Each structure stands twice: as structure tokens, then as C-alpha cells.
Amino acid sequence: MKDTTALIDDILAIDELLPSTQEDLEDFKRDLAENQLGKDDRDYIAALHERLVGGGGVPAPASNDDEEETPEEDTIEELEAKIEHLKQAIAERDEQIADLAQQLQATQSGAGESEPT
């Protein structure tokens, strides 16, 4: 079996490698050079090598790292509906605030009248 450094180099030679995977492998390589790479990481590297280089399994679905970070764009109609929903929620909140302010004022006025002078 190849040593871990050679496995990492084989994987890094793959053109379609995701940037995040490439960064992880480079980190593993640094840890290996510092003799700080654990058994779990070595096992992961060997399994990844088998899957990607050795053809030992089903390849992972192709994806772009940016896809995970950028949410799907809403249509104009969806955005308008969200805006309307938020406007209604704000109006309801403002109405509740006004009702509570009136209750507080009434309570304070009533409390002031019942206090002995």
C-alpha cells in the first residue's frame, strides 16, 4: 500500500477536486509532516483515495462549493409576497403596541385616581 503522502498527492492531482477538499488534504499533508495526523484521518484519506482514484465506489455527486453558500434566488412574485407578509406582520405588531400603550395609560390613570391624597 502507498504511504499517506502519496495517497494525498494522487487525490490532489484530480482536476475536478472541490476547493474545500483540496484545502482539507493540504491541511492533512501539513499535519502528516508534523507527525500529527491521526488514525481516523489516515483511514479517511485511504478511503477517499480508493473512491476517487482507485474507482472503488460510487463517485460523489458533482457540486460546486459556492452552491452551498448561495441560497436559491426567489422570483419577483415570491419576494413581493414575502414583503407583503412582513408588512402585515409589522402592522399587526404596531397595532398591538398601540393597544398595550392605551391599556398602560388607562391603568396608570386609574391607579392615580384610586391613590389616597
PARO-183466 format. One record per residue: residue number from 0; x, y, z of N, C-alpha, C, O, CB in turn. Coordinates in steps of 0.02 Angstrom, whole numbers, plus 50000, padded with zeros to 5 digits. Glycine has a CB too. Layout:
% residues N
   i   nc1   nc2   nc3  cac1  cac2  cac3   cc1   cc2   cc3   oc1   oc2   oc3  cbc1  cbc2  cbc3
 NUM     X     Y     Z     X     Y     Z     X     Y     Z     X     Y     Z     X     Y     Z
...
***
This chain:
% residues 117
   i   nc1   nc2   nc3  cac1  cac2  cac3   cc1   cc2   cc3   oc1   oc2   oc3  cbc1  cbc2  cbc3
   0 50042 49940 50000 50000 50000 50000 50044 50062 50000 50098 50064 50030 49952 50000 50061
   1 50021 50114 49966 50057 50177 49962 50056 50211 50030 50011 50201 50070 50027 50223 49908
   2 50107 50253 50041 50106 50291 50103 50056 50348 50097 50034 50365 50042 50177 50319 50120
   3 50037 50377 50153 49983 50426 50155 49999 50488 50113 49954 50515 50081 49971 50447 50227
   4 50062 50509 50112 50081 50567 50071 50067 50554 49997 50042 50597 49962 50155 50584 50082
   5 50084 50494 49974 50072 50476 49904 49997 50474 49889 49976 50495 49836 50105 50408 49887
   6 49958 50448 49937 49886 50447 49927 49858 50518 49920 49818 50531 49875 49851 50412 49986
   7 49881 50562 49963 49859 50632 49960 49878 50663 49894 49838 50697 49862 49888 50672 50019
   8 49939 50652 49872 49962 50680 49808 49921 50654 49750 49905 50692 49704 50037 50663 49797
   9 49904 50589 49751 49862 50561 49698 49794 50596 49696 49769 50612 49642 49852 50485 49709
  10 49765 50607 49754 49699 50639 49757 49704 50711 49734 49662 50735 49696 49669 50635 49828
  11 49756 50746 49756 49765 50817 49737 49775 50825 49662 49764 50880 49635 49824 50846 49775
  12 49796 50772 49628 49807 50776 49555 49742 50774 49516 49743 50785 49455 49852 50718 49533
  13 49687 50761 49549 49622 50759 49514 49600 50830 49497 49599 50873 49540 49568 50723 49559
  14 49583 50840 49434 49564 50907 49411 49499 50932 49440 49493 50991 49456 49559 50907 49336
  15 49450 50888 49448 49383 50908 49470 49376 50911 49546 49320 50915 49571 49331 50860 49441
  16 49429 50910 49582 49427 50909 49655 49399 50976 49681 49419 51029 49659 49498 50897 49684
  17 49352 50971 49728 49323 51031 49757 49376 51070 49796 49420 51040 49827 49264 51013 49803
  18 49372 51136 49795 49421 51176 49832 49423 51159 49906 49477 51159 49936 49406 51249 49823
  19 49365 51145 49936 49364 51129 50008 49401 51063 50021 49435 51057 50072 49292 51126 50033
  20 49393 51014 49977 49427 50950 49985 49502 50960 49976 49542 50930 50012 49400 50899 49934
  21 49520 51001 49928 49591 51015 49916 49622 51047 49978 49677 51028 49998 49600 51061 49854
  22 49587 51094 50008 49613 51127 50069 49621 51077 50126 49671 51078 50161 49567 51184 50090
  23 49571 51033 50134 49574 50983 50186 49635 50938 50176 49671 50922 50223 49510 50941 50188
  24 49645 50917 50114 49702 50872 50100 49769 50906 50112 49816 50875 50136 49698 50847 50028
  25 49772 50970 50095 49834 51007 50108 49846 51014 50183 49903 51011 50206 49832 51076 50074
  26 49792 51024 50221 49798 51026 50294 49822 50958 50321 49866 50956 50364 49730 51044 50327
  27 49794 50904 50294 49816 50837 50315 49890 50827 50300 49926 50797 50340 49774 50783 50279
  28 49911 50852 50243 49981 50845 50223 50027 50881 50272 50081 50857 50290 49992 50871 50151
  29 50005 50941 50294 50045 50979 50344 50046 50941 50411 50099 50935 50443 50015 51050 50354
  30 49988 50915 50431 49985 50877 50493 50030 50815 50489 50064 50798 50538 49913 50855 50508
  31 50031 50783 50432 50073 50724 50422 50146 50742 50428 50185 50706 50459 50059 50692 50353
  32 50166 50799 50399 50235 50821 50403 50256 50836 50475 50314 50829 50494 50246 50883 50359
  33 50207 50858 50515 50220 50873 50586 50207 50813 50631 50208 50818 50692 50177 50932 50608
  34 50195 50755 50599 50182 50693 50636 50121 50699 50682 50121 50673 50738 50243 50672 50676
  35 50069 50735 50659 50010 50746 50700 49946 50723 50665 49892 50745 50682 50004 50819 50718
  36 49953 50679 50616 49894 50654 50580 49870 50591 50615 49907 50542 50623 49911 50641 50505
  37 49807 50592 50637 49778 50536 50673 49758 50478 50629 49755 50485 50568 49719 50559 50712
  38 49744 50422 50661 49724 50361 50625 49659 50372 50586 49653 50349 50530 49716 50303 50674
  39 49611 50407 50617 49547 50419 50583 49558 50458 50518 49527 50444 50467 49499 50457 50629
  40 49602 50508 50521 49617 50548 50461 49652 50505 50408 49638 50512 50349 49660 50609 50478
  41 49698 50462 50429 49731 50417 50382 49681 50370 50349 49684 50359 50288 49786 50376 50418
  42 49635 50343 50389 49584 50299 50362 49540 50336 50312 49522 50309 50260 49541 50269 50419
  43 49522 50399 50329 49481 50439 50284 49517 50450 50218 49487 50444 50165 49464 50507 50317
  44 49581 50467 50222 49620 50479 50161 49623 50416 50118 49616 50419 50057 49692 50503 50179
  45 49635 50359 50150 49639 50296 50112 49572 50281 50079 49570 50260 50021 49659 50238 50159
  46 49516 50291 50114 49450 50278 50086 49435 50327 50029 49407 50308 49978 49396 50282 50140
  47 49452 50390 50039 49441 50440 49987 49482 50423 49925 49458 50429 49868 49459 50511 50012
  48 49544 50402 49935 49587 50383 49879 49557 50324 49842 49555 50324 49780 49658 50364 49905
  49 49532 50274 49879 49502 50216 49847 49442 50236 49805 49432 50211 49750 49482 50164 49900
  50 49401 50282 49832 49340 50302 49797 49356 50345 49735 49327 50335 49682 49295 50341 49843
  51 49402 50392 49743 49415 50440 49689 49467 50416 49639 49460 50428 49579 49437 50506 49718
  52 49519 50383 49663 49574 50363 49619 49569 50289 49601 49580 50270 49543 49642 50378 49652
  53 49552 50248 49650 49550 50177 49639 49486 50153 49608 49481 50095 49587 49561 50142 49703
  54 49436 50196 49605 49372 50177 49575 49335 50126 49616 49295 50087 49589 49384 50149 49507
  55 49346 50127 49682 49315 50077 49725 49245 50091 49747 49218 50055 49789 49357 50068 49783
  56 49214 50142 49721 49147 50157 49744 49111 50204 49698 49137 50224 49645 49147 50185 49814
  57 49052 50222 49718 49013 50270 49679 49041 50339 49690 49050 50359 49747 48937 50267 49699
  58 49055 50376 49637 49083 50443 49646 49031 50489 49679 48971 50482 49669 49106 50472 49580
  59 49057 50535 49716 49014 50584 49749 48981 50627 49695 49011 50639 49643 49053 50627 49799
  60 48921 50651 49708 48889 50695 49659 48930 50758 49649 48956 50787 49698 48818 50713 49680
  61 48936 50779 49588 48974 50840 49573 48935 50900 49600 48875 50906 49589 48987 50847 49497
  62 48971 50943 49634 48940 51004 49658 48992 51058 49661 49052 51045 49656 48906 50994 49727
  63 48969 51117 49670 49012 51175 49673 49009 51201 49744 48954 51208 49772 48992 51230 49621
  64 49065 51216 49775 49065 51242 49844 49021 51303 49851 48990 51313 49903 49136 51258 49866
  65 49018 51345 49799 48978 51406 49803 48904 51392 49807 48866 51432 49835 48992 51450 49742
  66 48882 51334 49780 48811 51318 49782 48785 51314 49853 48728 51333 49867 48798 51252 49745
  67 48826 51288 49898 48805 51281 49967 48799 51348 50002 48759 51355 50049 48853 51236 50005
  68 48838 51397 49981 48840 51461 50015 48788 51510 49989 48767 51555 50025 48909 51490 50008
  69 48767 51502 49927 48719 51549 49899 48650 51516 49896 48641 51465 49863 48741 51573 49829
  70 48602 51545 49930 48535 51516 49929 48503 51525 49861 48524 51568 49821 48491 51547 49983
  71 48451 51484 49848 48415 51492 49785 48385 51561 49781 48360 51588 49831 48360 51437 49778
  72 48386 51590 49722 48356 51656 49714 48281 51650 49709 48255 51605 49675 48385 51691 49652
  73 48246 51694 49744 48173 51696 49741 48151 51732 49677 48186 51774 49650 48143 51730 49804
  74 48092 51714 49655 48063 51750 49598 48036 51817 49623 48029 51827 49684 48007 51709 49564
  75 48022 51861 49578 47995 51927 49596 47930 51918 49634 47918 51953 49684 47984 51971 49533
  76 47888 51872 49612 47824 51861 49646 47834 51837 49718 47799 51859 49763 47782 51810 49607
  77 47882 51792 49727 47896 51766 49794 47922 51822 49840 47903 51826 49898 47947 51709 49791
  78 47966 51863 49812 47992 51919 49852 47937 51968 49870 47934 51992 49927 48047 51955 49813
  79 47893 51984 49822 47837 52029 49836 47791 52000 49889 47766 52037 49932 47798 52044 49771
  80 47779 51935 49886 47737 51902 49936 47769 51905 50006 47735 51917 50056 47723 51829 49917
  81 47834 51895 50008 47870 51900 50072 47866 51970 50101 47856 51980 50161 47943 51878 50064
  82 47875 52019 50058 47871 52089 50079 47802 52104 50107 47796 52135 50160 47888 52137 50021
  83 47750 52082 50072 47681 52094 50094 47669 52061 50161 47638 52090 50206 47631 52069 50042
  84 47693 52000 50168 47685 51963 50232 47718 52001 50289 47690 52008 50343 47714 51891 50226
  85 47778 52025 50277 47815 52062 50329 47781 52128 50345 47778 52148 50404 47887 52074 50307
  86 47754 52162 50295 47717 52224 50307 47657 52212 50351 47642 52251 50396 47695 52257 50240
  87 47621 52157 50338 47563 52139 50379 47584 52124 50450 47552 52145 50498 47526 52079 50348
  88 47639 52088 50458 47663 52071 50525 47683 52135 50563 47670 52140 50622 47723 52023 50520
  89 47713 52182 50528 47732 52245 50560 47670 52285 50580 47667 52313 50634 47776 52288 50512
  90 47620 52286 50536 47558 52322 50551 47524 52291 50612 47499 52327 50656 47510 52321 50490
  91 47522 52225 50616 47492 52191 50674 47532 52206 50738 47503 52218 50791 47489 52116 50663
  92 47597 52206 50732 47639 52222 50789 47627 52294 50813 47620 52306 50873 47713 52213 50771
  93 47623 52341 50766 47611 52411 50783 47543 52419 50816 47535 52459 50862 47616 52455 50721
  94 47494 52381 50793 47427 52384 50822 47429 52357 50894 47397 52386 50939 47377 52343 50779
  95 47465 52304 50905 47472 52276 50973 47507 52325 51019 47487 52333 51077 47511 52210 50971
  96 47558 52358 50994 47594 52408 51034 47547 52465 51053 47546 52487 51111 47655 52436 50995
  97 47507 52489 51006 47460 52543 51020 47409 52521 51072 47393 52559 51117 47425 52566 50954
  98 47382 52460 51065 47333 52434 51114 47364 52429 51183 47333 52448 51233 47307 52365 51092
  99 47424 52403 51187 47458 52397 51252 47473 52465 51283 47467 52475 51343 47523 52357 51244
 100 47492 52513 51241 47505 52580 51265 47442 52611 51294 47444 52644 51346 47534 52625 51209
 101 47384 52600 51261 47320 52625 51286 47302 52591 51353 47279 52624 51400 47264 52613 51234
 102 47313 52526 51356 47299 52490 51419 47343 52516 51475 47319 52526 51531 47310 52414 51409
 103 47406 52527 51461 47452 52552 51511 47431 52621 51535 47430 52636 51594 47523 52554 51484
 104 47413 52663 51486 47392 52731 51503 47328 52729 51545 47322 52766 51594 47381 52773 51439
 105 47282 52686 51527 47219 52680 51565 47233 52653 51635 47204 52677 51684 47170 52633 51528
 106 47279 52605 51640 47296 52577 51705 47330 52630 51749 47315 52635 51808 47343 52516 51696
 107 47375 52669 51720 47410 52721 51757 47361 52776 51778 47367 52803 51833 47466 52750 51715
 108 47315 52793 51734 47265 52844 51751 47220 52819 51807 47205 52856 51854 47223 52864 51688
 109 47198 52757 51802 47156 52727 51853 47192 52719 51919 47161 52727 51972 47130 52661 51830
 110 47255 52703 51917 47294 52694 51978 47305 52760 52012 47308 52764 52073 47361 52661 51963
 111 47312 52813 51974 47323 52879 52002 47261 52905 52037 47265 52942 52087 47345 52928 51948
 112 47202 52888 52011 47140 52912 52041 47123 52876 52106 47093 52906 52150 47082 52902 51992
 113 47144 52812 52112 47125 52774 52171 47173 52784 52229 47159 52762 52284 47121 52701 52154
 114 47229 52816 52217 47276 52828 52271 47250 52882 52318 47225 52934 52295 47346 52847 52243
 115 47256 52871 52383 47234 52924 52430 47279 52985 52426 47339 52979 52415 47233 52897 52502
 116 47249 53042 52435 47288 53104 52433 47289 53138 52499 47320 53191 52507 47260 53152 52381
***
